[in-house]
Amino acid sequence: MEEDEKSSELKKFIYSELAVSEILGYIMVLGLIIAAISLVFVQTSSMASDAQDVVKYRSMVQGFRKIQNVVDYTAYMNNPEKSIRILMNEGRIYIDHDNNISLEIRSNNTTQYLYESDMGVIEYAYQNYVIGFENGGVWMRELNQTSMIFEPRIFIYKKSINNETVVFVALVKIQGDDFIAGNGFVDLSVLFNSSETRIFEGGGYVNMDITSDYASAWEDYFETMRGYTNNTVLQTGLNGSTVTAQIYFDRLILTIYSLDVQISLQT
């Protein structure tokens, strides 16, 4: 009888240990499932956040394409005023003047024309990247990397008939000091202020020094122009945030536009 009771107690103990082990097993499996779900959630959230950032970036790229078109229309058509509205999802848009251009035109060993001024830049900043409209072009800056999105209005044209090099330089000076941040529709108004056009015949060269946060992208743009010319016509250099370009010409057409820009946020 005693042996039967001991045997029964032993079985209860064994089954009890098995039950505890089974419960521990369920807990471990549940923990692994929760950990896996958490990992997937974190990764999915990160991917969703990255996707949202990409959408915001692409939206503002198109917005700055519109800004470029409006500036071109206002400047080249001498239109008194043109406005656009773009959507800003976070970030900030502002006008900065932390850039400069120095331009010298020389012919027959004498200086024919000098110009130096800050040119102004319209910028959108969000997290680690900045998109800017500067001197007719649209540029991007992410950390220490810069690139061109839409080209400025500086061209070299090689006439095949008499092998004449014609250089077009259109500079856009942005005037204003607005700063806005948040979410909502951004109204940007461009007002024509003035323009100056000069034509230089008989050969010579133009020296340009551009000091800009997008200097390396400016140098890349000038380098792409070598496809239309050669090293004797176009020479470039980069020193910190200043890019230099020397362009030889038979004929140069230079236009400088001054535009007043106002920015407001409609929440």
C-alpha positions as CSV (number, residue, x, y, z in Angstrom):
1,M,0.0,0.0,0.0
2,E,2.8,2.3,0.9
3,E,4.6,1.5,-2.3
4,D,1.5,2.4,-4.3
5,E,1.2,5.7,-2.6
6,K,4.9,6.5,-3.2
7,S,4.5,5.5,-6.9
8,S,1.5,7.8,-7.2
9,E,3.4,10.7,-5.6
10,L,6.3,10.1,-7.9
11,K,4.1,10.2,-10.9
12,K,2.5,13.5,-9.7
13,F,6.0,15.0,-9.3
14,I,7.1,13.9,-12.8
15,Y,3.9,15.2,-14.4
16,S,4.3,18.4,-12.4
17,E,7.9,18.9,-13.8
18,L,6.7,18.1,-17.3
19,A,3.9,20.7,-16.9
20,V,6.3,23.3,-15.7
21,S,8.7,22.5,-18.6
22,E,5.8,22.7,-21.1
23,I,4.8,26.1,-19.6
24,L,8.4,27.3,-19.8
25,G,8.5,26.2,-23.4
26,Y,5.3,28.1,-24.3
27,I,6.8,31.2,-22.6
28,M,10.0,30.9,-24.5
29,V,8.2,30.5,-27.8
30,L,5.9,33.4,-27.0
31,G,9.0,35.5,-26.1
32,L,10.5,34.6,-29.5
33,I,7.3,35.5,-31.3
34,I,7.1,38.9,-29.5
35,A,10.7,39.6,-30.2
36,A,10.2,38.8,-33.9
37,I,7.1,40.9,-34.1
38,S,8.9,43.8,-32.4
39,L,11.8,43.6,-34.8
40,V,9.5,43.5,-37.8
41,F,7.6,46.5,-36.3
42,V,10.8,48.5,-35.8
43,Q,12.0,47.7,-39.3
44,T,8.6,48.5,-40.8
45,S,8.3,51.7,-38.9
46,S,11.8,52.7,-40.1
47,M,11.0,51.8,-43.7
48,A,7.7,53.8,-43.5
49,S,9.6,56.8,-42.1
50,D,12.2,56.5,-44.8
51,A,9.4,56.2,-47.4
52,Q,7.7,59.3,-46.0
53,D,11.0,61.2,-46.2
54,V,11.5,60.2,-49.8
55,V,8.0,61.4,-50.6
56,K,8.6,64.7,-48.9
57,Y,11.9,65.1,-50.7
58,R,10.5,64.3,-54.2
59,S,7.6,66.6,-53.5
60,M,9.9,69.5,-52.7
61,V,12.1,68.7,-55.7
62,Q,9.1,69.2,-57.9
63,G,8.2,72.3,-55.9
64,F,11.7,73.8,-56.7
65,R,11.3,72.9,-60.3
66,K,8.2,75.1,-60.2
67,I,10.2,77.8,-58.5
68,Q,12.8,77.7,-61.3
69,N,10.1,77.9,-63.9
70,V,8.4,80.9,-62.2
71,V,11.7,82.7,-61.8
72,D,12.6,82.0,-65.5
73,Y,9.2,83.3,-66.6
74,T,9.4,86.4,-64.4
75,A,13.0,87.2,-65.3
76,Y,13.1,86.4,-69.0
77,M,9.7,87.7,-69.9
78,N,10.1,90.8,-67.7
79,N,6.8,89.8,-66.1
80,P,5.9,92.2,-63.2
81,E,4.9,89.4,-60.8
82,K,4.3,85.6,-60.7
83,S,3.2,83.5,-57.8
84,I,3.0,79.7,-57.1
85,R,1.8,77.6,-54.2
86,I,3.6,74.4,-53.1
87,L,2.9,72.0,-50.2
88,M,5.5,71.7,-47.4
89,N,5.3,68.7,-45.1
90,E,7.6,69.7,-42.3
91,G,10.9,71.5,-42.6
92,R,11.6,75.1,-43.4
93,I,11.9,77.4,-46.4
94,Y,13.9,80.6,-46.2
95,I,16.0,83.1,-48.2
96,D,19.7,83.2,-47.4
97,H,22.5,85.4,-48.6
98,D,25.5,83.4,-47.6
99,N,26.8,83.1,-51.2
100,N,28.7,85.4,-53.6
101,I,29.7,85.7,-57.2
102,S,32.6,87.7,-58.6
103,L,32.7,88.1,-62.4
104,E,35.3,89.7,-64.5
105,I,35.3,90.0,-68.3
106,R,38.6,90.7,-70.0
107,S,39.4,91.5,-73.6
108,N,42.6,92.8,-75.2
109,N,44.4,92.5,-71.9
110,T,42.0,95.0,-70.2
111,T,39.1,94.5,-67.9
112,Q,35.9,95.3,-69.8
113,Y,33.4,94.6,-66.9
114,L,33.4,93.8,-63.2
115,Y,30.5,92.5,-61.1
116,E,30.4,91.2,-57.5
117,S,27.5,90.6,-55.3
118,D,25.7,88.0,-53.1
119,M,23.2,86.3,-55.3
120,G,20.8,85.0,-52.7
121,V,19.4,81.5,-52.4
122,I,15.9,80.0,-51.7
123,E,16.4,76.9,-49.6
124,Y,14.2,74.1,-48.1
125,A,15.8,72.3,-45.2
126,Y,14.6,69.0,-43.7
127,Q,16.7,66.7,-41.5
128,N,20.0,66.0,-43.2
129,Y,19.3,67.4,-46.7
130,V,18.8,70.9,-48.2
131,I,17.4,71.8,-51.6
132,G,18.3,75.2,-53.0
133,F,17.5,77.5,-55.9
134,E,20.7,79.5,-56.6
135,N,21.8,81.5,-59.6
136,G,19.2,79.9,-61.9
137,G,19.9,76.3,-60.9
138,V,18.4,73.9,-58.4
139,W,20.9,72.1,-56.1
140,M,20.8,69.5,-53.3
141,R,23.1,69.2,-50.3
142,E,23.0,66.1,-48.0
143,L,25.6,66.1,-45.2
144,N,28.8,66.8,-47.1
145,Q,27.6,65.7,-50.5
146,T,26.2,68.2,-53.1
147,S,24.7,67.6,-56.5
148,M,22.8,69.5,-59.2
149,I,19.1,68.7,-59.8
150,F,18.3,71.2,-62.5
151,E,21.0,73.2,-64.4
152,P,21.6,76.9,-64.2
153,R,21.4,79.3,-67.2
154,I,25.1,79.3,-68.2
155,F,25.9,77.7,-71.5
156,I,28.6,77.4,-74.2
157,Y,27.5,77.2,-77.8
158,K,30.0,76.3,-80.5
159,K,29.0,77.5,-83.9
160,S,30.0,75.0,-86.6
161,I,30.1,77.5,-89.5
162,N,33.1,79.6,-88.4
163,N,34.1,77.7,-85.2
164,E,32.9,80.6,-83.1
165,T,32.4,80.1,-79.3
166,V,29.4,81.9,-78.0
167,V,28.9,82.0,-74.2
168,F,25.5,82.8,-72.5
169,V,25.6,83.7,-68.8
170,A,22.3,84.5,-67.1
171,L,22.6,85.4,-63.4
172,V,19.7,85.7,-61.0
173,K,20.0,87.8,-57.9
174,I,17.3,86.9,-55.2
175,Q,16.3,89.7,-52.9
176,G,14.3,89.1,-49.7
177,D,14.8,87.7,-46.2
178,D,11.7,85.6,-45.4
179,F,11.8,82.5,-43.2
180,I,8.9,80.0,-42.5
181,A,8.7,76.6,-40.9
182,G,6.0,74.0,-40.3
183,N,3.3,72.3,-42.4
184,G,1.0,73.8,-45.0
185,F,0.9,75.5,-48.3
186,V,3.7,77.8,-49.1
187,D,2.9,80.9,-51.3
188,L,6.0,82.2,-53.1
189,S,5.7,85.4,-55.0
190,V,8.4,86.6,-57.5
191,L,8.5,90.2,-58.5
192,F,10.6,91.5,-61.3
193,N,13.0,94.3,-60.1
194,S,15.5,95.0,-62.9
195,S,17.7,93.4,-65.5
196,E,20.9,94.3,-67.3
197,T,22.2,92.8,-70.5
198,R,25.7,93.3,-72.0
199,I,27.1,91.8,-75.2
200,F,30.9,91.5,-75.7
201,E,32.3,90.9,-79.2
202,G,35.8,90.3,-80.5
203,G,37.0,87.6,-78.1
204,G,38.2,87.5,-74.6
205,Y,37.5,85.5,-71.4
206,V,35.2,85.6,-68.4
207,N,36.4,84.8,-64.9
208,M,33.8,83.6,-62.4
209,D,34.4,83.0,-58.7
210,I,31.3,81.4,-57.0
211,T,31.3,81.0,-53.3
212,S,28.5,78.7,-52.3
213,D,27.5,75.7,-50.2
214,Y,27.0,73.9,-53.5
215,A,30.5,74.8,-54.8
216,S,31.5,71.2,-55.7
217,A,28.2,70.7,-57.6
218,W,28.9,73.9,-59.5
219,E,32.3,72.6,-60.4
220,D,30.7,69.3,-61.6
221,Y,28.4,71.4,-63.8
222,F,31.2,73.3,-65.4
223,E,33.0,70.1,-66.0
224,T,30.1,68.7,-67.9
225,M,30.3,71.7,-70.2
226,R,33.6,70.3,-71.5
227,G,31.6,68.1,-73.8
228,Y,30.9,71.2,-75.9
229,T,34.4,72.6,-75.7
230,N,37.9,71.8,-74.6
231,N,40.4,72.6,-71.8
232,T,41.7,75.7,-73.7
233,V,38.2,77.2,-73.7
234,L,37.1,76.2,-70.2
235,Q,39.2,75.8,-67.1
236,T,37.9,75.2,-63.5
237,G,39.2,74.9,-60.0
238,L,37.8,74.3,-56.5
239,N,39.1,75.7,-53.3
240,G,36.9,75.0,-50.3
241,S,33.5,76.5,-50.9
242,T,34.7,78.6,-53.9
243,V,34.7,77.3,-57.4
244,T,36.5,79.2,-60.2
245,A,35.7,79.0,-63.9
246,Q,37.5,80.7,-66.8
247,I,35.7,80.6,-70.1
248,Y,37.1,81.9,-73.4
249,F,34.7,83.3,-75.9
250,D,34.4,84.9,-79.3
251,R,31.0,86.4,-78.3
252,L,29.6,86.7,-74.7
253,I,26.0,87.6,-73.8
254,L,25.6,88.4,-70.1
255,T,22.3,89.2,-68.4
256,I,21.9,89.9,-64.7
257,Y,18.3,89.7,-63.3
258,S,17.3,91.1,-59.9
259,L,14.1,89.7,-58.4
260,D,12.2,90.4,-55.2
261,V,10.9,87.2,-53.5
262,Q,8.3,86.9,-50.8
263,I,7.4,83.7,-49.0
264,S,4.4,83.1,-46.7
265,L,2.8,80.0,-45.1
266,Q,-0.9,79.3,-45.4
267,T,-1.7,76.9,-42.5
